[in-house]
Amino acid sequence: MKQIKALYKLSRPLTSLSGALTVFVGGYVAGTRAWGDIILACLATLLIAGSANAWNDCLDVEIDRVNQPQRPLPAGLISLRQAKYFSFILAGLSLFLAAFINLPAFLIVLASNTMLYIYSIRLKSTVLMGNATVATISALSAVFGGVAAGNVWPTLWLAVIIATAIMGREVLKTLADYEGDLRQRCRTVATVWGQRPARVVFYVLAAATLMIMMIPYLFHVYRPVYAYVVAFGVYPVIIYILLRVSRYRTGQQLEKLSQLMKYDFLIWFVAVVLGAA
């Protein structure tokens, strides 16, 4: 029972829900109402994310002893071998589900799994390349929803906005993990360029996100309600985060701001759903 609980924590399903929600929103804006395939795509996304989380924890066990000692592997709740097998099983199941949707969906799942494994092994400790990989895969989730629904074009707006926002959040996370990454000699934008340049990169990406978010409304892709929700629901949170990210913040405080930014995406999803209705 303890091992099952540890595997559940290892996959971090609640954290993975944002990816599945992105797929759902992508399928929704596609407008085809192919809900069966969209739900399959959401489930496949949960499995992909769970697999990636488990595999990433396997490789980051030493870093997590500093940054996240309560996680299952550094806490000794599960073995490294069990965690790796668990990751492979989840990846296989995601491919199995995608095979029931269509060939493009299967290829997206295969590419996502492959990129996430490569990210953990090669790209995570690189300056911005690893962050760009995560941002790309996150943006691909919206496209995946459109592919599953059979109409990908309406999801391209979402993909651009998500890629920019997630890239910013990824840079913010390098600031939050600075101490642990520095001890393990991980090459991130914060450890290689320095914390101040990393903050500047975050400011630029967050500001770009604020501007790009309004493009669908300005081009009459979404109804005015989209602009209202973004202006009064999303913008205040991002501006608050911009003001709070400074050299005086601890890693734990920055991690909380990173989580707040993630939750702010949920408000944006509401804006998209209402605007596309």
C-alpha atoms as one frame of an Amber mdcrd trajectory, in Angstrom:
protein
   0.000   0.000   0.000   2.856   2.365   0.825   4.479   1.659  -2.534   1.238
   2.382  -4.408   0.962   5.673  -2.562   4.595   6.424  -3.408   3.976   5.704
  -7.108   0.951   7.984  -7.024   3.076  10.785  -5.571   5.846  10.043  -8.059
   3.513  10.590 -11.022   2.121  13.797  -9.464  -1.314  13.413 -11.150  -2.705
  16.659  -9.752   0.202  18.574 -11.272  -0.339  16.701 -14.537  -3.966  17.817
 -14.733  -2.918  21.133 -16.280  -1.588  19.286 -19.333  -4.792  17.259 -19.697
  -6.834  20.429 -19.288  -4.799  22.066 -22.055  -5.625  19.141 -24.345  -9.312
  19.435 -23.426  -9.358  23.174 -24.174  -7.611  22.518 -27.486 -10.261  19.949
 -28.338 -13.020  22.308 -27.235 -11.932  25.239 -29.413 -11.645  22.831 -32.362
 -15.449  22.815 -32.316 -15.976  19.300 -33.688 -17.392  17.809 -30.462 -15.393
  14.599 -30.934 -15.477  14.093 -27.166 -14.544  10.415 -27.196 -11.203  11.025
 -28.894 -10.615  14.192 -26.874 -11.048  12.287 -23.595  -8.649   9.590 -24.828
  -6.135  12.340 -25.626  -6.561  13.794 -22.121  -5.940  10.386 -20.517  -2.890
   9.812 -22.732  -1.551  13.208 -21.655  -1.939  12.322 -17.969   0.063   9.149
 -18.603   2.773  11.027 -20.524   3.119  13.566 -17.732   3.180  10.861 -15.050
   5.865   8.970 -16.949   7.953  12.115 -17.387   7.602  13.066 -13.717   8.728
   9.622 -12.582  11.678   9.507 -14.990  12.738  13.045 -14.112  12.708  12.191
 -10.406  14.904   9.159 -11.105  17.562  11.367 -12.646  17.160  14.214 -10.140
  17.201  12.174  -6.956  20.410  13.822  -5.689  19.187  17.327  -6.511  15.850
  16.566  -4.832  17.681  15.617  -1.643  18.381  19.358  -1.421  15.416  20.988
  -3.192  12.575  18.474  -2.591  13.612  15.961   0.135   9.980  14.959   0.768
   9.580  13.340  -2.664   9.274   9.508  -2.781  12.778   8.686  -4.062  14.913
  10.880  -1.746  12.601   9.911   1.112  13.280   6.215   0.410   9.627   5.314
  -0.155  10.363   3.512  -3.427  13.414   2.111  -5.215  15.030   3.626  -8.281
  14.357   0.486 -10.347  10.654   0.479  -9.456  10.369   4.141 -10.408  11.985
   3.526 -13.815   9.720   0.568 -14.592   6.721   2.636 -13.564   7.777   5.404
 -15.957   8.130   2.999 -18.900   4.746   1.386 -18.218   2.969   4.761 -18.187
   4.670   5.785 -21.453   3.608   2.501 -23.077   0.017   2.965 -21.945  -0.069
   6.495 -23.383   0.970   5.114 -26.791  -1.645   2.384 -26.516  -4.436   4.919
 -25.954  -3.199   7.238 -28.707  -3.343   4.369 -31.200  -7.144   4.405 -30.845
  -7.389   8.089 -31.852  -5.546   8.511 -35.165  -2.047   8.293 -36.617  -1.117
  11.976 -36.087  -2.183  11.694 -32.443  -0.049   8.568 -32.018   2.949  10.356
 -33.541   2.469  13.348 -31.223   2.428  11.052 -28.185   5.514   9.221 -29.429
   7.324  12.517 -30.047   6.268  13.917 -26.651   7.478  10.856 -24.753  10.753
  10.863 -26.673  11.370  14.577 -26.122  10.629  14.301 -22.418  13.089  11.431
 -21.958  15.734  13.308 -23.946  14.984  16.412 -21.897  15.609  14.606 -18.620
  18.784  12.922 -19.854  20.411  15.606 -22.016  18.596  18.910 -22.154  17.532
  19.723 -18.612  20.968  20.978 -17.602  21.310  23.300 -20.587  20.869  27.017
 -20.838  17.315  27.638 -22.097  17.239  24.576 -24.396  15.644  22.413 -21.724
  13.201  25.183 -20.848  12.310  25.571 -24.525  11.663  21.820 -24.765   9.185
  21.919 -21.885   7.501  24.987 -23.380   7.223  23.272 -26.767   5.707  20.105
 -25.314   3.251  22.169 -23.263   2.188  24.078 -26.376   1.890  20.792 -28.243
  -0.772  19.713 -25.733  -3.229  22.227 -27.167  -2.391  21.085 -30.696  -2.848
  17.473 -29.560  -6.411  18.324 -28.509  -7.102  19.797 -31.930  -5.584  16.786
 -33.700  -7.711  14.414 -31.620 -10.803  16.486 -32.403  -9.996  16.598 -36.108
  -9.475  20.377 -36.444  -6.034  21.671 -35.497  -6.093  25.258 -36.826  -8.010
  26.933 -33.948  -5.442  25.559 -31.479  -2.445  27.339 -32.997  -3.266  30.584
 -31.152  -3.268  28.655 -27.908   0.055  27.012 -28.724   1.869  30.331 -29.241
   0.542  31.828 -26.007   1.253  28.676 -23.982   4.803  28.369 -25.336   5.643
  31.940 -24.297   4.028  31.687 -20.866   5.540  28.307 -20.014   8.974  29.459
 -21.152   8.715  32.311 -18.671   7.598  30.013 -15.883  10.451  27.611 -16.637
  12.971  30.423 -16.232  11.304  31.395 -12.951  11.707  27.800 -11.756  15.477
  27.959 -12.434  15.581  30.873 -10.019  13.603  28.907  -7.436  15.930  25.894
  -7.774  19.113  27.953  -7.909  20.750  26.654  -4.713  20.222  22.963  -5.432
  21.167  23.329  -9.107  24.337  25.197  -8.152  25.420  22.418  -5.764  24.851
  19.781  -8.435  26.528  21.955 -11.100  23.444  21.991 -13.298  23.715  24.373
 -16.225  20.608  26.570 -16.204  20.052  30.162 -17.193  20.260  31.128 -13.498
  23.454  29.214 -12.649  25.316  30.015 -15.896  24.211  33.556 -16.690  23.481
  34.564 -13.105  20.305  35.287 -11.174  19.960  38.885 -12.328  20.077  38.070
 -16.081  17.671  35.179 -15.430  15.238  37.596 -13.811  15.519  39.888 -16.846
  14.732  36.962 -19.169  11.717  36.130 -17.005  10.509  39.756 -17.057  10.762
  39.864 -20.864   8.894  36.572 -21.342   6.180  37.481 -18.820   5.685  40.877
 -20.480   5.521  39.189 -23.890   2.873  36.833 -22.524   0.761  39.794 -21.407
   0.874  41.260 -24.908   0.410  38.049 -26.891  -2.601  37.013 -24.825  -4.617
  39.868 -26.311  -3.888  39.006 -29.946  -6.801  36.522 -30.351  -9.230  39.233
 -29.219  -7.667  41.944 -31.387  -7.943  39.678 -34.436 -11.567  38.841 -33.526
 -10.797  35.168 -32.919 -12.491  35.284 -29.490 -15.438  37.289 -28.201 -15.001
  40.383 -25.948 -15.591  38.318 -22.800 -12.161  36.783 -23.417 -10.491  40.209
 -23.149 -12.412  41.040 -19.961 -11.406  37.837 -18.177  -7.779  38.193 -19.270
  -7.588  41.873 -18.280  -9.236  41.504 -14.873  -8.407  37.893 -14.008  -5.089
  36.957 -15.586  -3.175  40.224 -15.843  -3.307  41.227 -12.149  -1.732  37.920
 -11.068   1.087  38.099 -13.615   1.795  41.724 -12.711   1.854  40.768  -9.024
   4.377  38.002  -9.784   6.525  40.418 -11.806   6.636  42.798  -8.855   7.476
  40.039  -6.361  10.315  38.399  -8.281  13.410  40.093  -6.889  16.841  39.212
  -5.527  15.436  39.289  -2.013  13.141  36.274  -2.555  14.143  32.847  -1.268
  13.923  29.714  -3.397  10.800  28.641  -1.523   9.135  32.009  -2.103   9.976
  31.898  -5.803   8.591  28.367  -6.036   5.291  29.627  -4.608   5.220  32.376
  -7.228   5.882  29.744  -9.899   2.926  27.718  -8.630   0.761  30.843  -8.570
   1.633  31.481 -12.201   0.529  27.949 -13.055  -2.816  28.451 -11.352  -3.241
  31.720 -13.227  -3.277  29.670 -16.430  -6.538  28.146 -15.219  -8.150  31.582
 -15.321  -6.829  32.007 -18.845  -8.387  28.670 -19.812 -11.726  29.996 -18.584
 -11.203  33.068 -20.758 -10.528  30.884 -23.796 -13.565  28.665 -23.201 -15.867
  31.663 -22.747 -14.355  33.563 -25.648 -14.558  30.639 -28.061 -18.101  29.662
 -27.079
